[in-house]
Amino acid sequence: MKADNNGYNSDIRQYIFVIRELTAREIKRKYARSSLGIIWSVLNPLLNMVVMSLIFSTMFRRSIENFPIYYLTGQIFWTLFSGATNSAMTALVDNRNLLIKAKLPKQTFVLSRIYTTLVNFGYTCIAYVLMLVIFRIKPTFAMLLFPLAVVFMLMISIGVSYILSVVYVFFADVKYLYSVFLTLWMYMSALFYPISGLPESMQKFIGFNPIYLVIAFARECVMYGKVPDVMMWVKLVCWSLGIMWLGLAVFKRGENQVMQRV
């Protein structure tokens, strides 16, 4: 029994090592032709945050207090979700040679893409914290819940990524359809507008959007220094666990056909 546990732990360490190596390869490839290299991971989102803050704060400053932080909080989480799912979608097809040669779980290649996006998100958060300081957002204990919002978003991203990665193997055009769907989903996630100005029916509809819920959760913690209400917790736990379970179920069911198709 002890030997089995040692073997299991060894496999886990191997999978983690492979994910880290694939992530390092993706990051090096991304900045291979850049003089500043990894510095752009912080500088690029910081410059984008400054530009977008200047633009949108002029347009919405009367309707939302401290609008730049309101927008940026939504934007960084949306970028995490859209970046993770878009990159993970092609993970199986892009790594077809490794899929055939290496004896690794197929989820490894999907998770490596998501982990790469998470690393970039970490650099973005450095720029985000600088913006919080610039706009004088006071630290509160509720901010300690911010990582939970990241966990919820990761669980949702993993579930959606599992489904997309399998579907993409059989139907490559899903990449273009998903791009259109993401645009609609983004506008339904209240990144840069308050839902209070919408009709009550629309507010209820957006209130069940898991991406909006994660963003609203983060805004409550960071901007308003409040612990999100119980209903928001219940919705987020149900959505994140449900989507992740569904994604894993679809992935497990289709992984054998994937090997025949790639």
DAQUI-V411855 format. One record per residue. N is the residue number from 0. RES is the residue in one small letter. SS is DSSP state (@ for helix, = for strand, . for the rest). PSI is psi in degrees with one decimal (NA if undefined). OMEGA is omega in whole degrees, -180 to 180 (NA if undefined). Layout:
n=N res=RES ss=SS psi=PSI omega=OMEGA
n=N res=RES ss=SS psi=PSI omega=OMEGA
This chain:
n=0 res=m ss=. psi=-41.3 omega=179
n=1 res=k ss=@ psi=-38.5 omega=179
n=2 res=a ss=@ psi=-37.6 omega=178
n=3 res=d ss=@ psi=-41.7 omega=179
n=4 res=n ss=@ psi=-40.0 omega=179
n=5 res=n ss=@ psi=-40.4 omega=178
n=6 res=g ss=@ psi=-40.1 omega=179
n=7 res=y ss=@ psi=-46.0 omega=179
n=8 res=n ss=@ psi=-36.7 omega=179
n=9 res=s ss=@ psi=-40.2 omega=178
n=10 res=d ss=@ psi=-43.4 omega=180
n=11 res=i ss=@ psi=-44.9 omega=179
n=12 res=r ss=@ psi=-36.9 omega=179
n=13 res=q ss=@ psi=-43.1 omega=-180
n=14 res=y ss=@ psi=-41.7 omega=179
n=15 res=i ss=@ psi=-41.7 omega=178
n=16 res=f ss=@ psi=-44.5 omega=-180
n=17 res=v ss=@ psi=-43.5 omega=179
n=18 res=i ss=@ psi=-43.1 omega=179
n=19 res=r ss=@ psi=-39.9 omega=179
n=20 res=e ss=@ psi=-42.8 omega=178
n=21 res=l ss=@ psi=-38.1 omega=178
n=22 res=t ss=@ psi=-45.6 omega=179
n=23 res=a ss=@ psi=-38.3 omega=179
n=24 res=r ss=@ psi=-42.2 omega=-180
n=25 res=e ss=@ psi=-42.3 omega=-179
n=26 res=i ss=@ psi=-42.1 omega=178
n=27 res=k ss=@ psi=-40.4 omega=179
n=28 res=r ss=@ psi=-38.4 omega=-178
n=29 res=k ss=@ psi=-38.9 omega=-175
n=30 res=y ss=. psi=19.1 omega=-176
n=31 res=a ss=. psi=-36.3 omega=-176
n=32 res=r ss=. psi=12.5 omega=-179
n=33 res=s ss=. psi=136.8 omega=179
n=34 res=s ss=. psi=-39.2 omega=-179
n=35 res=l ss=. psi=-15.5 omega=176
n=36 res=g ss=@ psi=-129.7 omega=-174
n=37 res=i ss=@ psi=-19.2 omega=178
n=38 res=i ss=@ psi=-31.0 omega=179
n=39 res=w ss=@ psi=-22.4 omega=179
n=40 res=s ss=@ psi=-28.5 omega=176
n=41 res=v ss=@ psi=-43.8 omega=-175
n=42 res=l ss=@ psi=-41.7 omega=-178
n=43 res=n ss=@ psi=-52.4 omega=178
n=44 res=p ss=@ psi=-31.5 omega=179
n=45 res=l ss=@ psi=-45.7 omega=179
n=46 res=l ss=@ psi=-41.1 omega=178
n=47 res=n ss=@ psi=-39.4 omega=179
n=48 res=m ss=@ psi=-42.0 omega=180
n=49 res=v ss=@ psi=-47.0 omega=-179
n=50 res=v ss=@ psi=-49.9 omega=-178
n=51 res=m ss=@ psi=-35.0 omega=178
n=52 res=s ss=@ psi=-42.6 omega=179
n=53 res=l ss=@ psi=-41.0 omega=-178
n=54 res=i ss=@ psi=-54.9 omega=-173
n=55 res=f ss=@ psi=-27.1 omega=179
n=56 res=s ss=@ psi=-28.4 omega=176
n=57 res=t ss=@ psi=-36.1 omega=-176
n=58 res=m ss=@ psi=-35.9 omega=-170
n=59 res=f ss=@ psi=11.0 omega=-172
n=60 res=r ss=. psi=-24.7 omega=-180
n=61 res=r ss=. psi=-25.2 omega=-176
n=62 res=s ss=. psi=-24.6 omega=-178
n=63 res=i ss=. psi=124.6 omega=178
n=64 res=e ss=. psi=136.6 omega=-180
n=65 res=n ss=. psi=51.4 omega=-173
n=66 res=f ss=@ psi=-41.3 omega=-179
n=67 res=p ss=@ psi=-43.4 omega=180
n=68 res=i ss=@ psi=-36.2 omega=176
n=69 res=y ss=@ psi=-47.9 omega=-180
n=70 res=y ss=@ psi=-46.7 omega=-175
n=71 res=l ss=@ psi=-36.2 omega=178
n=72 res=t ss=@ psi=-43.8 omega=177
n=73 res=g ss=@ psi=-39.9 omega=-175
n=74 res=q ss=@ psi=-42.5 omega=-176
n=75 res=i ss=@ psi=-35.0 omega=178
n=76 res=f ss=@ psi=-35.9 omega=177
n=77 res=w ss=@ psi=-40.4 omega=178
n=78 res=t ss=@ psi=-38.1 omega=177
n=79 res=l ss=@ psi=-47.8 omega=-178
n=80 res=f ss=@ psi=-51.5 omega=-177
n=81 res=s ss=@ psi=-38.6 omega=179
n=82 res=g ss=@ psi=-42.7 omega=-179
n=83 res=a ss=@ psi=-47.6 omega=-176
n=84 res=t ss=@ psi=-37.3 omega=179
n=85 res=n ss=@ psi=-43.5 omega=-179
n=86 res=s ss=@ psi=-36.5 omega=-179
n=87 res=a ss=@ psi=-23.2 omega=-178
n=88 res=m ss=@ psi=-39.8 omega=-176
n=89 res=t ss=. psi=10.2 omega=-173
n=90 res=a ss=@ psi=-42.3 omega=-177
n=91 res=l ss=@ psi=-42.8 omega=-179
n=92 res=v ss=@ psi=-42.1 omega=-179
n=93 res=d ss=@ psi=-26.1 omega=-178
n=94 res=n ss=. psi=34.0 omega=-176
n=95 res=r ss=@ psi=-36.7 omega=-179
n=96 res=n ss=@ psi=-42.5 omega=178
n=97 res=l ss=@ psi=-34.2 omega=179
n=98 res=l ss=@ psi=-38.8 omega=-177
n=99 res=i ss=@ psi=-40.4 omega=-173
n=100 res=k ss=@ psi=-40.6 omega=-174
n=101 res=a ss=. psi=140.0 omega=178
n=102 res=k ss=. psi=73.4 omega=-179
n=103 res=l ss=. psi=150.2 omega=174
n=104 res=p ss=. psi=138.9 omega=-178
n=105 res=k ss=. psi=-25.7 omega=178
n=106 res=q ss=@ psi=-23.5 omega=-177
n=107 res=t ss=@ psi=-41.4 omega=-176
n=108 res=f ss=@ psi=-34.0 omega=176
n=109 res=v ss=@ psi=-46.5 omega=-179
n=110 res=l ss=@ psi=-32.3 omega=179
n=111 res=s ss=@ psi=-37.4 omega=178
n=112 res=r ss=@ psi=-39.7 omega=180
n=113 res=i ss=@ psi=-39.7 omega=179
n=114 res=y ss=@ psi=-37.0 omega=177
n=115 res=t ss=@ psi=-44.5 omega=178
n=116 res=t ss=@ psi=-36.9 omega=179
n=117 res=l ss=@ psi=-39.3 omega=177
n=118 res=v ss=@ psi=-45.3 omega=177
n=119 res=n ss=@ psi=-36.6 omega=177
n=120 res=f ss=@ psi=-38.2 omega=178
n=121 res=g ss=@ psi=-42.1 omega=176
n=122 res=y ss=@ psi=-38.1 omega=178
n=123 res=t ss=@ psi=-36.1 omega=-179
n=124 res=c ss=@ psi=-27.1 omega=175
n=125 res=i ss=@ psi=-46.2 omega=177
n=126 res=a ss=@ psi=-37.9 omega=-180
n=127 res=y ss=@ psi=-43.3 omega=179
n=128 res=v ss=@ psi=-39.5 omega=177
n=129 res=l ss=@ psi=-39.2 omega=178
n=130 res=m ss=@ psi=-35.8 omega=177
n=131 res=l ss=@ psi=-39.7 omega=179
n=132 res=v ss=@ psi=-44.0 omega=-179
n=133 res=i ss=@ psi=-40.3 omega=-179
n=134 res=f ss=. psi=11.0 omega=171
n=135 res=r ss=. psi=46.0 omega=174
n=136 res=i ss=. psi=119.7 omega=-175
n=137 res=k ss=. psi=136.9 omega=177
n=138 res=p ss=. psi=139.8 omega=177
n=139 res=t ss=. psi=164.4 omega=178
n=140 res=f ss=@ psi=-28.8 omega=-180
n=141 res=a ss=@ psi=-25.4 omega=179
n=142 res=m ss=@ psi=-21.6 omega=179
n=143 res=l ss=@ psi=-15.3 omega=178
n=144 res=l ss=@ psi=-6.6 omega=-179
n=145 res=f ss=@ psi=-44.0 omega=178
n=146 res=p ss=@ psi=-28.3 omega=178
n=147 res=l ss=@ psi=-35.7 omega=176
n=148 res=a ss=@ psi=-38.3 omega=178
n=149 res=v ss=@ psi=-41.9 omega=179
n=150 res=v ss=@ psi=-45.7 omega=178
n=151 res=f ss=@ psi=-44.7 omega=-179
n=152 res=m ss=@ psi=-37.3 omega=178
n=153 res=l ss=@ psi=-42.1 omega=179
n=154 res=m ss=@ psi=-42.8 omega=177
n=155 res=i ss=@ psi=-42.7 omega=-180
n=156 res=s ss=@ psi=-40.7 omega=180
n=157 res=i ss=@ psi=-45.4 omega=180
n=158 res=g ss=@ psi=-47.7 omega=180
n=159 res=v ss=@ psi=-39.3 omega=-179
n=160 res=s ss=@ psi=-40.8 omega=177
n=161 res=y ss=@ psi=-46.2 omega=-179
n=162 res=i ss=@ psi=-48.0 omega=-177
n=163 res=l ss=@ psi=-39.7 omega=-177
n=164 res=s ss=@ psi=-35.9 omega=178
n=165 res=v ss=@ psi=-45.6 omega=-179
n=166 res=v ss=@ psi=-38.2 omega=-177
n=167 res=y ss=@ psi=-32.0 omega=179
n=168 res=v ss=@ psi=-36.1 omega=-176
n=169 res=f ss=@ psi=-22.3 omega=-174
n=170 res=f ss=. psi=87.5 omega=-174
n=171 res=a ss=. psi=-24.9 omega=-179
n=172 res=d ss=. psi=-10.3 omega=178
n=173 res=v ss=@ psi=-23.9 omega=179
n=174 res=k ss=@ psi=-40.6 omega=-179
n=175 res=y ss=@ psi=-37.7 omega=177
n=176 res=l ss=@ psi=-39.2 omega=-180
n=177 res=y ss=@ psi=-34.3 omega=178
n=178 res=s ss=@ psi=-42.8 omega=178
n=179 res=v ss=@ psi=-44.3 omega=-180
n=180 res=f ss=@ psi=-38.3 omega=179
n=181 res=l ss=@ psi=-38.4 omega=179
n=182 res=t ss=@ psi=-46.6 omega=178
n=183 res=l ss=@ psi=-44.1 omega=-179
n=184 res=w ss=@ psi=-37.6 omega=180
n=185 res=m ss=@ psi=-45.9 omega=-179
n=186 res=y ss=@ psi=-22.4 omega=178
n=187 res=m ss=. psi=6.4 omega=-179
n=188 res=s ss=. psi=5.8 omega=175
n=189 res=a ss=. psi=51.4 omega=179
n=190 res=l ss=. psi=-39.2 omega=-173
n=191 res=f ss=. psi=20.0 omega=175
n=192 res=y ss=. psi=152.8 omega=178
n=193 res=p ss=. psi=138.1 omega=-180
n=194 res=i ss=@ psi=-10.6 omega=-179
n=195 res=s ss=@ psi=-24.3 omega=-180
n=196 res=g ss=@ psi=-0.7 omega=-178
n=197 res=l ss=. psi=160.4 omega=174
n=198 res=p ss=. psi=152.5 omega=-176
n=199 res=e ss=@ psi=-38.1 omega=180
n=200 res=s ss=@ psi=-38.9 omega=179
n=201 res=m ss=@ psi=-36.7 omega=177
n=202 res=q ss=@ psi=-42.2 omega=179
n=203 res=k ss=@ psi=-39.6 omega=-180
n=204 res=f ss=@ psi=-48.5 omega=179
n=205 res=i ss=@ psi=-30.9 omega=180
n=206 res=g ss=. psi=-15.1 omega=177
n=207 res=f ss=. psi=2.8 omega=177
n=208 res=n ss=. psi=116.1 omega=-175
n=209 res=p ss=@ psi=-33.7 omega=180
n=210 res=i ss=@ psi=-43.3 omega=177
n=211 res=y ss=@ psi=-40.4 omega=-178
n=212 res=l ss=@ psi=-41.6 omega=178
n=213 res=v ss=@ psi=-44.7 omega=-180
n=214 res=i ss=@ psi=-44.5 omega=179
n=215 res=a ss=@ psi=-38.4 omega=177
n=216 res=f ss=@ psi=-48.2 omega=-179
n=217 res=a ss=@ psi=-39.4 omega=179
n=218 res=r ss=@ psi=-40.7 omega=178
n=219 res=e ss=@ psi=-43.5 omega=-177
n=220 res=c ss=@ psi=-44.9 omega=-172
n=221 res=v ss=@ psi=-51.8 omega=-173
n=222 res=m ss=. psi=-40.7 omega=-172
n=223 res=y ss=. psi=-4.6 omega=177
n=224 res=g ss=. psi=32.6 omega=-177
n=225 res=k ss=. psi=149.2 omega=171
n=226 res=v ss=. psi=124.6 omega=-179
n=227 res=p ss=. psi=149.7 omega=-177
n=228 res=d ss=. psi=166.2 omega=-174
n=229 res=v ss=@ psi=-41.6 omega=-178
n=230 res=m ss=@ psi=-37.3 omega=178
n=231 res=m ss=@ psi=-40.0 omega=177
n=232 res=w ss=@ psi=-46.3 omega=-178
n=233 res=v ss=@ psi=-47.0 omega=-180
n=234 res=k ss=@ psi=-44.7 omega=-177
n=235 res=l ss=@ psi=-40.8 omega=178
n=236 res=v ss=@ psi=-43.9 omega=-180
n=237 res=c ss=@ psi=-46.1 omega=-179
n=238 res=w ss=@ psi=-49.7 omega=-174
n=239 res=s ss=@ psi=-45.3 omega=179
n=240 res=l ss=@ psi=-40.8 omega=-179
n=241 res=g ss=@ psi=-46.1 omega=-179
n=242 res=i ss=@ psi=-39.9 omega=179
n=243 res=m ss=@ psi=-42.3 omega=179
n=244 res=w ss=@ psi=-44.0 omega=180
n=245 res=l ss=@ psi=-44.8 omega=180
n=246 res=g ss=@ psi=-44.2 omega=180
n=247 res=l ss=@ psi=-38.7 omega=179
n=248 res=a ss=@ psi=-43.7 omega=178
n=249 res=v ss=@ psi=-41.9 omega=-179
n=250 res=f ss=@ psi=-46.8 omega=-179
n=251 res=k ss=@ psi=-37.8 omega=-178
n=252 res=r ss=@ psi=-31.6 omega=-175
n=253 res=g ss=@ psi=-3.5 omega=-173
n=254 res=e ss=@ psi=-30.8 omega=178
n=255 res=n ss=@ psi=-41.6 omega=177
n=256 res=q ss=@ psi=-28.3 omega=178
n=257 res=v ss=@ psi=-43.7 omega=-179
n=258 res=m ss=@ psi=-32.6 omega=179
n=259 res=q ss=@ psi=-27.7 omega=-175
n=260 res=r ss=@ psi=-38.2 omega=-175
n=261 res=v ss=. psi=NA omega=NA
